Each structure stands twice: as C-alpha cells, then as structure tokens.
Amino acid sequence: MKKQTFALFFGNRGFFPESLIAGAREEMAKALTDAGYDYLMPPADMTRYGAVELREEGWKYAEWLKSHEGEYDGVIMSLPNFSDENGAVAALQDAGKPIFIQAYPDEIGKMDFAHRRDSYCGKFSIEDVFHQYGIGYTVLAPHVVHPLTPEFRQNLDDFAAICRVVNGMKRFSIGILGARTSKFKTVRYDEITLQKYGITCETFDLSDLLYRVRQYTDDDAKVIERKEHLKNYTDFSLVPDDKMNTLAKVSVVIDDYMREYRLDCITLRCWEEMQTELGIAPCVLLSELNDRGIVASCEIDLCSAINMYSMYLASGKPTACLDWNNNYGDDPDKVILFHCGSTAQKLMKEKGLVTDHKMFAKGCPGCGWGANEGRIAAFPMTYSNCKTEDGKLTFYVDEGVFTDDDIEKEFFGCGGVAVIDDLQRKLIKLGREGFRHHTTVGVGHMANILKEAFKYYLHYDIMEL
C-alpha cells in the first residue's frame, strides 16, 4: 500500500525569530518519517528561510504545490512562530486537500525576544482568516504541540485518517444490486441529494444479477477458485454442494460488477428472490467482501453503506451493518447488535458456521443457505448512520464498546453485546429524528475523526446525540 504523503508548509512573521524555521523543517521531516509517512517539502531557497510570510512567497508556494498536484493527501501547516496569515491564504486557498494547522509551543526559560514564538496566538489569526476565506482546515488538541512528541504523533495519525475519509468520500460510487423491497421503507434514500455530495448511485436490476449467475457453470475456473476461497474463509461444512456452487457464482458476479463499473462499495437486495430463485442467502458473501475491504451492506441500506465506507476509510478495518435488535437483560446501557451473518470474520470471536437461514427456512427449508452464524468480538467501537431528508445528508456519530458478555447459543445469526453510555435517551432521539433500525459499527473510537471530515470538509450535517 502506498504511504500517505503530506505537503509541508512553514509559516513566518518578520517580527519573530526566523532562526526557529530551520529547526522546524528538520523536526517535521523526522516526525513524519518516524511515523511511517512520506512528505513533500519545498526547497529551503524557494523563499526566505524556507518559509512563507509575504503574499509573493505564498504565490510561489502555491505554484510549487500545483506542480505536485496528485502527489499529496493533505497539507501540514507548521507555525514555528506567530506566522503571517496573508501569505498563508495566498499559498493554501487552492490546496484542494485537508490542511492541519500545527503550532509550536513556547518553552519556559526561552521566552526572551530571541526565542519566543507566540505561535499560540498566531494560530488563532490563521484560523480566523481561513474561516473568513472559507478555507477548510483541521485543528486538534493540544492547541500547541512539538512535532517530536507522542501527542503530535497521535495528531498525525488522526489527520491521516481525516484525509483518507475526505479524499475517499469527495466523489465515490455505490452499486445498488436490486430494488429496495417494498417491505422496508425504512431504508429509503434520495439519489439527487446524494449526488449533490458527490455520491453516485449505480443501480442494477436483480434480474441482471440472476442472469449473470446462470451464465457461469459449476466447472468454470473462477467459480472453482472462489469456492475454495470461501471454504477457507469460514465453516461451510453443512452447506450442500449445489448451494456452495451457487454462492461461489454470486460472489464472482458481485466482483464482476465491482470491476466493470469501478464501484467503491455496494448494497444488495438480499431477500426474497435470492431464496426463491437461487436457494441461497448471500449473508456470508457480504461478510467475505467486508473482510477483504470491500464495503457491502444488505437490505439495500445504501445509507448504511455510506457510513461503513467512511469508517473503513478512517480505520482501514472492516465495518458492519447491524440491527438495533435486543435489550440485554435489565441493563439500560447494553444492547444486542445483530445481523444474520454479514459481519466480517475479522470482527468475530472465532470462525463462523454457515447455516440455512432460520428465518427463510421457517417457510422454505433449504432455500436460505448462507447465514454465517457466530458472535462479535469485544472491541472499542464507533457507531454511525445517516439519512437523506430535505436535500441534506445528516449523520449521527457516537462511540461505545463491544463486551465479552455471553449470548446463548440458540440466538440465531451473528450478534454481540454493546455498552453505550446513556443509551435509552439516545435511542429515543434516534427514533424521533427518523433514523433507521440499522446502525453501522467500526473498530476503534473515531468519532472526532469522522465529525471533523464530515463537518469541515464534506459539509454533511451532524446531529449530536
């Protein structure tokens, strides 16, 4: 995987010691290298002291940045001293990428005129003028931070995640395989609103998927290869061979769609035609897609796919679409989050078992092979979802923890117990505000990362829980 690369900017203001800039250039380069990132740094002789103060210097920096278009994921704006906002605007107003403003701290014992930075104050001036110009930027705690500290390393990793979300979501395509079932109006969405935010919906009739599946034979090399891959992925020991072949074919066809239309993620109509026409449930195929980093949601819940994609970009780890499904005893802050079997193996305690989907088997035994049953592992998580309403794309983002609490073995599907502070009040708000019965989860606490990307760069609306 290509390393993320950041363009470096260094500010200056002539009243303050320019001698600090050379040290900043060295320290910032070391900090990025040590953290495993690449960087682009303008030549030290391109401007005075290798920094930007005057508008003319800002224009030179902007030209240099333009010459490296497509080579950087974000800009790190380092303020070794107070730094001039006019040169900064000239340099960065057309950067087209997220900008992280880092300001150096002053040191007790080095507060004389030859050493005092005043970056603490200068950072406010940069923010103020960027706000006036409508230039998107990121600021993180602490307000001032030295590059060679653990705090900056955390800032850097957070900013890298913000860049992945912003750059990945500015423009992307979701494949919609099948129409929304009439029984699930809860997952309706507005394509025109989504397009306004750069999200393109590519819709395919399920009849086309069924036709494509039937064009593959059991002895096709791609089907045989996929069949073996799936058997190594989870436990298919109970699955009849003819159903195994069909599952492999559907998996290959989904990959065909992804490749042909250059889709970034998909959502799938998973019932009832899959059962009546093919005799399978595609849950385990969605599980496998998510496990290898291809975001896939079920039940044509496209909005959940958007959230899953954002968290995958932020964390680089699989995400899941789950039902707000059951209370857990009488603990008001615990909930069983569940779905039939689309959860990635990497999020589960152990390898799942593929079964005949119990809900479908109730009326049609043998027509629902593909539910990957198991339990979700314990890990800190972020949960989120969105809706389209009145021309806006609105998200909620919050954090919780999956626990080790047991769920009895008779509990169908793949579920886990999550604990969320003040859950009862939050559930009421979600219901009142028209959010769906699904939520999406990702590994790790990344609410601040997502909110930063959503609000300040992608311009989504955020509903605070």
Stockholm file with secondary structure:
# STOCKHOLM 1.0

chainA/1-465         MKKQTFALFFGNRGFFPESLIAGAREEMAKALTDAGYDYLMPPADMTRYGAVELREEGWKYAEWLKSHEGEYDGVIMSLPNFSDENGAVAALQDAGKPIFIQAYPDEIGKMDFAHRRDSYCGKFSIEDVFHQYGIGYTVLAPHVVHPLTPEFRQNLDDFAAICRVVNGMKRFSIGILGARTSKFKTVRYDEITLQKYGITCETFDLSDLLYRVRQYTDDDAKVIERKEHLKNYTDFSLVPDDKMNTLAKVSVVIDDYMREYRLDCITLRCWEEMQTELGIAPCVLLSELNDRGIVASCEIDLCSAINMYSMYLASGKPTACLDWNNNYGDDPDKVILFHCGSTAQKLMKEKGLVTDHKMFAKGCPGCGWGANEGRIAAFPMTYSNCKTEDGKLTFYVDEGVFTDDDIEKEFFGCGGVAVIDDLQRKLIKLGREGFRHHTTVGVGHMANILKEAFKYYLHYDIMEL
#=GR chainA/1-465 SS CCCCEEEEEEBCCTTSCTTHHHHHHHHHHHHHHHTTCEEECCCTTSSGGGSBCSHHHHHHHHHHHHHTTTSCSEEEEEESSSCCHHHHHHHHTTCCSCEEEEECCCCTTCCSTTTCCCHHHHHHHHHHHHHHHTCCCBCCSSSSCCTTSHHHHHHHHHHHHHHHHHHHHSSEEEEEESCCCTTCGGGCCCHHHHHHTTEEEEEECHHHHHHHHHHSCTTCHHHHHHHHHHHHHSBCTTSCHHHHHHHHHHHHHHHHHHHHTTCSEEEECCSSHIIIIISBCTHHHHHHHHHTTCEEEETTCHHHHHHHHHHHHHHSSCEEEEEEEEECTTCTTEEEEEESSCSCGGGBSSCCEEEECHHHHTTSTTSCEEEEEEEBCCEEEEEEEEEEETTEEEEEEEEEEECCCCCCTTSCSEEEEEECTTHHHHHHHHHHTTCCSEEEEEESCCHHHHHHHIIIIICCEECCC
#=GC SS_cons         CCCCEEEEEEBCCTTSCTTHHHHHHHHHHHHHHHTTCEEECCCTTSSGGGSBCSHHHHHHHHHHHHHTTTSCSEEEEEESSSCCHHHHHHHHTTCCSCEEEEECCCCTTCCSTTTCCCHHHHHHHHHHHHHHHTCCCBCCSSSSCCTTSHHHHHHHHHHHHHHHHHHHHSSEEEEEESCCCTTCGGGCCCHHHHHHTTEEEEEECHHHHHHHHHHSCTTCHHHHHHHHHHHHHSBCTTSCHHHHHHHHHHHHHHHHHHHHTTCSEEEECCSSHIIIIISBCTHHHHHHHHHTTCEEEETTCHHHHHHHHHHHHHHSSCEEEEEEEEECTTCTTEEEEEESSCSCGGGBSSCCEEEECHHHHTTSTTSCEEEEEEEBCCEEEEEEEEEEETTEEEEEEEEEEECCCCCCTTSCSEEEEEECTTHHHHHHHHHHTTCCSEEEEEESCCHHHHHHHIIIIICCEECCC
//
